[in-house]
Amino acid sequence: KQLIPTEKAIAEIARTILSEFAGATLSECSGIYTHNNGEVIVEKSIKIELAWVEWDDVSKAEFDKNCITICKILKKDFNQESVLFCNGTEQTKFI
């Protein structure tokens, strides 16, 4: 059961992200998994995308550390069992 309306959750996530980063992309999506009892669960999720770029003031290692810190904060704030953190090696540019 969703306890926080999606719009409010996005606003809270944005405040948390912007306390550490200059920006992000937030997307509403669906998460699915099979519960221990075999029931398939479909739930609203919010995907957060952050990109480190070469001209950032922090190293890639520091950026990754900050991302993990944000994940831990959001996990606690939204009472989540887990938060997925993916660290890719894509070439990212703003054009």
N, C-alpha and C positions, 0 to 999 in steps of 0.2 A: 504494500500500500504506500503510495506516495504521500509523504507528510508535508512537504514544502511545494507550493505551486512552482511550476517550471520557470515562470518569469522571475519570481523572487530568488530561486536558486541561481539563475543566470546572473542576476544582479550581485548576489553574494560572492559567486565565483569570480566575477569581474573585479570586485573590490579586492579580493585576495590576490588575484593575479597582478593587478596594477600596483599593488604595494611592493612588488619585487621586479616586475618587468614593464617595458614600455607598451606592450600590446600582446594580443593573442587572437586566435580565431576560435570561436565557440560554435559548435554545431549540435543541434538536437538530433538524437538518433535512438535506436532501440538496442538494448542489450538482451541477449538470450542465454539461458543456461538450463541445465537439467538439475533439479533439486534432488536431494538425497532420496526422497520417496519416489523418484521417477517422473514427477510432474515437470513439464517444460514451462519455464518462467520467461515471460517477455516483459521487460520493464523499460521505462523511459531512461535514457542516459544522456549525458552531455559530454561531448568529445572536446578536449582542449588541445589546440595545436600551438606550440611555441617553436620559434626558429631562432637558432643562434646564427648570427652573421659576423663575418670577419671584423667589422668595424665596431662591434660591441666593446664596451669598457671592461668586460670580464673575459677570462679564458673559457674555453669550452668546458674544462673540468669544473670550474666555478659555476658556470651556467647549469650544468647537469646537477650539481649539488643543490642549487637553488630550486630546480625543478622538483627534485625529490622532497625538499622541504615543503614546497607548496602542496605536493601530493599528500604528504602526511597531515598537513593542516586541513585540507579538504576532506580527507578520510575521517578525521576526528569530527570536524564541524557538521558533516552530513551523516555521521554514524554509519559509515560503510564498513563492511567486512574487509574489503580490499579496494584498491585503486590501481588500475593498470598504467604502468609507465613504460613507454616504448622509446628507445633511444636509437634513432636512425642515423645513417651517414649520408643522407641526401645532400646534394648540392642545392643550396637555397639562396635565392637572390630576390631583392625587390627591384622591379623594373618600371 
